[in-house]
């Protein structure tokens, strides 16, 4: 057996390998399941060998296997490295111009959201954030939504679980509830974020959109404070000639409540397709906090008062850049997004 091992060792050492085909021949002859080394291991019975010879015989057989495996791996790496270098050299054409590194741009929603931040930050508002998956208390009950309110039904809200209700938040007012729970007045904050409503996707509606809501609570806060805040925001955001008006409305968490319109800056109030010939464009809702909302947050409505407002960032972006289809914001069309590469 030792003579057989010595013979195969010499054969392995003298085996010339210059190509991948020869390497494969080497593997088949020595390392495959039907190769010479495997046949030695399978055909040798250690039970028939004397104990004093068994150890040295095993060592010689293992040396033979290591020798073949090492030679195979070294030549395989050498052949692969050589081919890789050749291919790389062939693929590079130094006469071609270099590929420029193009810088991307921010999404129009991000651009407008930052503009809104800056306006309210200058008025002393800070930013607050909260979870997008909410419980019934923070999304509905704490905001004075009665149990039979339509927003609790499946046609408006994405319910994740029932009993207790766990939902995708329908507004960022839930963040305001969490701020009121964890912070004592005075409170002055804006809450931006994604919200979700079970609506059919169209040019004017989507099941996911971005909202920003504001909250101000202090002593002796009045509706005049609310009007002046939004009046200043509109002037800063849409131009100094912008007019603002309030129309009576209803929201469960504010009383009195109003829809907020601005004069159409596309037609300067003369009437166009954007404002539906009315000269006015709705941008959000607002109102004085209902006392029940303050009570639910353990804030005394006899000492403190406040106002809240909310607006859709997509709506403002569409107005600002005259975008007619809401779906463009989420379709990742590079042709559309390139238009806002230099937007500020």
N, C-alpha and C positions, 0 to 999 in steps of 0.2 A: 504493500500500500504506500509506503514511503517513496518507493521508486516511482509509482504512478503520480504522486503529488509533485515530486521533483520534475517529472516530465511535463506536466501541465504548467508548472511555474515557468519553466523555460519557454514553453509555447506562448504563454501570455506576454512575457517580456519581449519576445521577438516579433510579436504580432504588429505589423505596420498599419497605422491608421492615419489617413490624410483627408478623408471625406466622410460625410455623414453616412453614406452607404456602407463604407468599411466599418464605421462605428456600430452600425446596426448588425453587421455580420459578427462582430466581436461579441455583442450582447447576446445574440442568439446562440453562439457557440459555447459561451462560458457562463452567462448569467441567467439565461431563460430557464423555465421550468424543466425543459428537456436538455439543458446544457450540461457540460462536463462536470462542473462543480456540483450541481444539484445531484447528478447521478452518483458522484462519490459519496455525498452525505446520505443519500437514500440507500445505497448499496453496502454501506459499512455497518456492521453490527458490533457495537461496543461490548456486548456480552461475551463475545468470543475472544476478546483481547485480555491479556494479562493485566492485572491492576497496575503494575509498575510501568507499563507502556501506554496505558489509556490516556494519561494526562498529556504526555508529549505528542501523541497522535492527534488529540483534539486541538492542541495549539497549532500544529502544522496545517491542519485543515482550515482553521480560522484564518491563519496567515494567508493561505491561498485565496480564500474568499475576499479578504480585505484588499489584497493586491489587485484582483480583477475589478472590484468595485471602484477602487481609487483611480485606477487607470481609465476606466470608463468615464467617471465624473470629470476628471481633469481634461480629457480630450473633448468631452462634450461641451464644457464651458469655453474652451479655447475656440472650438468651431463656431459656437453661438456668438461669442464676442467678436470674432472676425467678421461674421456675416452682418452683425449689427452695425459695425463701423462702416462696412462697405455700403450698406443700404443708406445709412445716414449721409454718407458722402455723396451718393448718387442723387438723393432727394434734394439737397441744397443747391440752389441756383443763385450764385452770388451776384448775377447780373440783374435779378429782379429787384424792384423797389421794396423797401421795408413796409410792413403793415403798420399803419399808425395806431396808437392807443387812443381810442375815442372815449371821452368822458361822458358819462350818462347825465341824466337830469332828474330832478325831483318830480314826483307825481303832482298833477294840478291840485288834487285834494290836500296833499301835504303842504303845498305852497300857500293855499288859502287858509288852511288851519293855522299855520304859523303867523300869517297876517292878523288873524283874529286874536291869537294869543297876545301879540304885541300891543294891540289896541287896549285890551282889557287889563293887561299888566300895567300899562301906564295909568290906569284908573285904580290900581291897588288890588286887583283880583289875583289870587294865586291859583295854581292848577291842582286838581284832585282827580284821583283815578280809583276805579273799583272793578269788581269782577263782572264778566260778561254773562256768566250763569248765575242767576239770582233766585232767591226764595220769594214766596208770595208776600211776606211782610214787607221787604224792602222794595219790591217792584210795584206792589199794589196797595196793600193795607195801610202802610205808614203814610202813603200819599193820598189817603182819603178816598180810595176807589171802593165803592160799594160792591158787595158780593155779586150783584146782578149786572155789573158794568160790562158792556160789550167787549172791552179789551181783554177780559178774562176768558173769553170764549176761544175756541180753536181757530176760528176764521181770522183772528188778528194776532195770536200769540203762538210761538213755538213752545209747546210743553214738552219737557224732558221726562218728568215724572209727575204723577198725580198722588195726592194724599200722603204727604204734603206736596203742594205744587212746587216744582222746580222748573224754571223757564229760562229761555234766552231773553235777556233784558229787552224790553220794548222802548226804553228811554234811559238816558243817563241821569234822570232824576233820582234813581236808586243810589247813585254815588252821593248825591246831596243828603239823602237820609243818613248814610253812614258818616258823613262829615258832621252832621248835627248830633249824632249819637256820641261822637268822640271828641268834639270840640265845643267849648262854651262860646257864646256870642261875645264880641262881634265876630261875624263870619262873612267873608267876602271871597267867593271862589267860583271858578268856572270848571265844568266837568265835560271834557271832550271824550269821544269814543264811538265804537261801533255799536249799533243797535239792530234788532232783528224783528221783522213783522211778517206774518204769513200772507204775503201779497203776490199777485201775479206780476212777473217781470215784464216791463214795457219801457217805452221811451221816457216815461215820466214817473215810474215806480220801480222799486226793487225790494227784494226780501231782506237785503242787508244794506245799510247806509250809515253815514257818519252824522253824529249830532253833537252839538255843544250847548250845554245848559249852564245858566248862571244863577247864583244865589247870594243874596245880601240880607243879613239879619243884624239888627242893632236896635237901640232905643230910638223911638220916634221916626222910623223910616216910613215914608209916605209914597203915594202913587206919583207925586211930582219927582221924587228921586228916581223912580223907575223910568219915567219919561225922559228925564234929562240924561240918564245913563245911556239909554238906547238911542236917543237923539245924537249924542256925541259919537257913539259907535258908528252910526250910519254915515255921519259926516266924514269920519276918519276912513271908513271902509270904502265908501262909494263916491266920495267927492263932496266938496263944501256946499254945492248947490242942491244936495239931496234934501227932499222934504220927507217927513214921517207923519203917519196918521195911525190912530188906533180905532179898531172896530170892536164893539162889544162881542164877547164870546163866552164859552163855558169850558173850564177845566176843573176836574174834581179837587185839585190841590191848591187852586188859587181862587180868591174872591175879593174884589171883582177881577174879571179876566178879560183879556183883549187879544185880538189878532193884530199883528204889527205889519203895516205896509210901508214901502218906500216909493217915492216917485220914480217912475221908470227913467233910468239914465240913458236908455237906448234912444228913446224918442223925446226925451225931456218933457214927459207928461202929455204929449200930443196924441198918443195912441198908436200902437203897433202890434205885431203878432206876439211879441214877447209878453206884453202886458194885456193882451186880449182886448186892445182898443180902449182900455179903461184909464191908462195913464199911471196906474199903480200896480206894484208887484208885492205879493205877500212873501215875507221872509221868515216869519216865526210867530210864536205866541208868548204871552207874558201875563203877569198879574200879581196881586198881593197875596202872600201866603195865607192859606186858610188856617184859622186858629187850631183846627184839629191836627194839622200837620205838625205844628209846633208842640202840641200836647203829646203826640205820639213820640216825638223826639225828646220829651221831658224838658221842654223849654217853655217858660211861663209866657203865654200870649198877652197877659196883662202888663208885662214889663217890656217885652220885645215884640217887634213887628219886622216884616221883611218882604222882599219881593223875589220872584223867580222868573226866568225867561228861558226860552229854548229856540234853537233854529237848526235847520239842516245844512251841513257844510256843502253837500252836493248842490243844493238849491242856490246857495250863494256863489259857488264856483260856476254853475251854469249861467247865472246872470252876469257875472264879472267877465267871463270869456265867451259869452254868447254860444254856449254849447246846447244843442237841441236834443240830444239823446243821452239819457242817463246811463245807458248800458255801456257807453264808450269808456267809462271810468274803470270798468272791471274786465274788459275784453283783452287787455294787454296788446293792443294794436300799436306797434312801434311808430307807425305813421302819425297816429294821433298824439302819442306821448312826446314825439320830437318837437311838436309845436310849442311845448312849454319848457324847453331845455334852458332857456334864459329868463324864465319868469321869476319875478322877485316877490 
